[in-house]
Amino acid sequence: MRKLVIAISMLAFAGSAAFADPIIDRQALMKERGKIVGGLAKVAKGEDSFDATAVLTQLQALQVNAEKFDVDALFPKGSDAGDTTAGPKIWEDTAGFKAAEDKYLANVKAAVAAAPADVDALKAQVGAIGSDCGACHQGYRIKKG
């Protein structure tokens, strides 16, 4: 019984530590997202060669990343101050922000489900995903500089 209590306590601590600093956690997820999308964009632009298996693996990684993006945990009240470019509209229009993220996730899932067989199919998918990223950054992010 004691071991069970310790195990449950450790799991609870691990779960709370997963989002210990929402600013750092969301920045890490967005950096990872940017890296994956950047790699896919290089393939779509012809800068890297198209490999259907590698592209699907990247799309699946993008889906995992998107599924980790918990708006409530990553953008709690009070996490608008500090080293962040998250715009105030996130907290003013949380429903709209969540809807934008849901649209993005749906497009990523669709890209995984319809794994691109060639560069042209990937271009269309990267275009939809990139459009989602751009729209969210326009409305919910403070521009640097």
N, C-alpha and C positions, 0 to 999 in steps of 0.2 A: 504494500500500500504506500509506504514511504517513497519508494522508487517511482510510483505512478504520480504522486504529488510533485516530486522533483521534476519529472519529465514534463508534466503539464506546465509547471512554473517556467521551465526553460523555453518551452514553446511559446508561452505568452510573452516572455521577454524578447525572444527572437522576432516575434511578430511586431512588437512595439518598436524594436530597433530597426526594422526594415524601413520605416519612415521616421527616423529619429530627427533629421533636419530636413524639413520639406523643401527648402530652397536648394540645398545640395543634391537631394534625391531627384528632384525634377530636372535640375540642370544635367545631371548624369544621364537620365533617361533621354533628354532632348539631344545631348551630344551623341549618344549612341544612335539615336534615330537619324540624326543628320549624317553620320558616318555611313549608315546603311543606305539611306536614300542617295547620298553622294556616289556611292559605289554603283548603284543601279543606274543613276543618271549617266555615269561614264560609259556604261554598256549601251544605254539608249542612244547616246551621242556618237557611238562608234569609236570612242577613245579606248575602250577595252573590248576584247572579243566576246561575242555572245556564247555562253555555255548554259544551256537550259537547266542543267542540274544545279549549277552554281547560282543562277538567278533565282530558282525556286528556293534554294537554301536561304538566300538573302531576304526574299519575300517572307519566308516563314519566320526568320529572325525579326523582321519588322513587325509581324503580327504579334509575336511574343512581347516585343517592346510595347506595342500599342495596348495590349491587354493588361500590362502592368500599370498603365497610366490611370491611376485612381484620382480623379479631380478632388474629391473631398479630402483625401489624405495628403495630397501633394500641394494643395492650395488652401490650407485652413486660414481662417481669419487671423490676421496678424502676420502672415508670411508675405505681406506685400512690401515690407520694409527690409532693407539690407541690400546685399549684393545680388540684385535680381532685375531682370528686364520684364518681368510679368507686369502687365498694365492693370490699372485699377478697374477696367471694364470686366476683368475676370470675376471680381467680387461683386460688381454692380449688376452683372448679367450672367450669373453662374449657369443658369439654364441654357442660355445661348452658347456659352463656352462648352458645356457638356454636349450639346447638340453638335457642335463643330467637331469635337473629338469623336463622337459616335459616328459621324459621317466619314471621318478619316478611317476609323477602325473598319467600317463597312467596306470602304474601298480597298483597304489592305486585304481584308478577308476575301473579297471578290477576286483580287489579283492572285492570291494563293490558290483559290478554287479553280481559277481558269489559268493555270500556269502558262505563261507565254511560251509559244513554240518558236518564236522568232523575234528579231529586233523590233519590227513594226508593232507587234502586239505589246511588247514591253514598253515602247514609246507611249502608247495610249494609256497604259496603266500608270507609268511614271508621271504622265501628264495629269491624270486625275488625282493622284496622290500629292504631287507637287502643288496643284491648285488648292487642295485642302490645306497644305502647310502654309502657303502664301496668304490665303484668306484668314487663317487663324492669326498669323503674325501681323497682318494689317490691323485687325481689330482688337487683339488681346495682348500685344507685345509693345513695349516701349523701344523705339529705335535707339541703337547705340550711336554715340557721337554727337 
